Amino acid sequence: MAETPTPPGIDIRFLDTVEEVHRASAVLAEVWGGDRGGMPPNLLRALAHAGNYAVGLYDEERMVGASVAFFAEPSARSMHSHITGVLADHRSQGLGRVLKRHQQEWALARGVGHITWTFDPLVARNAHFNLRVLGTRVTEYLVNHYGPMDDGVNRGDETDRIMVSWALAAPPVPTPDDDRVVASVEIPHDIETMRREAPTDAAAWRLRVREAVLGYVADGLAIGGFDDARGYLFVRP
């Protein structure tokens, strides 16, 4: 990933105290619409104390984001980034890149070669960031991966996810050239607003994208990248 300057006043700190853990849990709950179940303080405290990646993102002395990842199966030299969130008033400032760069450096220092995570395939800004900015590789499409979730973001929707793998020391996976693209699957520009204002339409998009992606995968194609206008770009592996 290209060097990303840290904005003035922004700092990343490890969650070393109970107070910091509770604050991080509250920040993540706010990001996900008020649900403390996504990363409860006791679980976060256990993960941090066991030596996993658990940090808070600070603007001066105010925590405005947090990120938590845990080590995967040892022989895979991998880590899974379970949750990362930034408060609404600090988004679109490049802080996602700052957090990922910090996570990358921390992981490489511990012999980790890959970081995996999941994201909602309908959220265009996350697809853009993960596939176009970071250059991760899609490894799976997971249908209703977490089952029902009762937070303000996911409530009432099925939790389909795309799993990606980020090779930390390798060049980013480039967006495929047009001559390699054999199919594409469009997604909404702003599914979050649609879920609030037209939930029936949002549910229809979920099924439409799921069926299209799984159909292309069954035909032997793979998601090779993302385009803001066309959506997911499919190539022959």
SULGI-V929555 format. One record per pair of residues at least 24 apart in sequence whose C-alpha atoms are under 7 Angstrom apart, sorted by the first residue. I is the first residue (numbers start at 0). GAP is how many residues later the second one is. D is the distance in whole Angstrom. If there is no record, write none. Layout:
# SULGI-V929555
I,GAP,D / I,GAP,D
This chain:
# SULGI-V929555
0,133,6 / 3,93,7 / 3,94,6 / 5,92,6 / 8,50,5 / 8,51,5 / 9,48,6 / 9,49,5 / 9,50,6 / 10,46,6 / 10,47,5 / 10,48,7 / 11,43,6 / 11,44,6 / 11,45,5 / 11,46,6 / 12,42,5 / 12,43,5 / 12,44,7 / 13,40,6 / 13,41,4 / 13,42,6 / 14,33,7 / 14,39,6 / 14,40,5 / 14,41,6 / 20,24,6 / 23,32,6 / 23,42,6 / 26,37,7 / 26,38,6 / 27,38,7 / 27,57,6 / 30,54,6 / 30,55,7 / 30,56,6 / 31,119,6 / 31,120,6 / 31,121,6 / 32,118,6 / 32,119,4 / 32,120,6 / 33,117,7 / 33,118,7 / 34,116,5 / 76,34,7 / 76,35,5 / 76,36,6 / 76,37,7 / 77,34,5 / 77,35,6 / 77,36,5 / 77,37,6 / 78,33,7 / 78,35,6 / 78,36,5 / 78,37,6 / 79,35,6 / 79,36,5 / 79,37,6 / 80,34,7 / 80,35,6 / 80,36,5 / 81,35,6 / 103,64,6 / 112,54,6 / 112,55,6 / 112,56,7 / 113,51,6 / 113,52,5 / 113,53,5 / 113,54,6 / 114,50,6 / 114,51,5 / 114,52,7 / 115,47,7 / 115,48,6 / 115,49,4 / 115,50,6 / 116,46,6 / 116,47,6 / 116,48,7 / 117,43,6 / 117,44,5 / 117,45,4 / 117,46,6 / 118,42,5 / 118,43,5 / 118,44,7 / 119,40,6 / 119,41,5 / 119,42,6 / 120,40,6 / 120,41,6 / 121,65,6 / 121,66,7 / 121,69,6 / 122,68,6 / 123,63,7 / 123,64,7 / 123,65,6 / 123,66,7 / 126,99,7 / 127,98,6 / 127,100,7 / 130,94,6 / 130,95,6 / 131,43,7 / 131,94,6 / 133,38,6 / 134,37,4 / 134,38,4 / 134,39,6 / 135,28,6 / 135,29,6 / 135,30,5 / 135,36,7 / 135,37,6 / 136,27,5 / 136,28,5 / 136,29,6 / 136,36,7 / 137,24,7 / 137,25,6 / 137,26,4 / 137,27,6 / 137,85,6 / 138,24,6 / 138,25,5 / 138,26,7 / 156,46,7 / 174,49,7 / 174,50,5 / 174,51,7 / 175,48,6 / 175,49,6 / 179,55,6 / 180,52,6 / 180,53,6 / 180,54,5 / 181,52,6 / 181,53,6 / 182,50,6 / 182,51,5 / 183,46,6 / 183,47,6 / 183,48,5 / 183,49,5 / 183,50,6 / 184,24,7 / 184,27,7 / 184,45,7 / 184,46,5 / 184,47,5 / 184,48,7 / 185,44,5 / 185,45,4 / 185,46,6 / 186,44,6
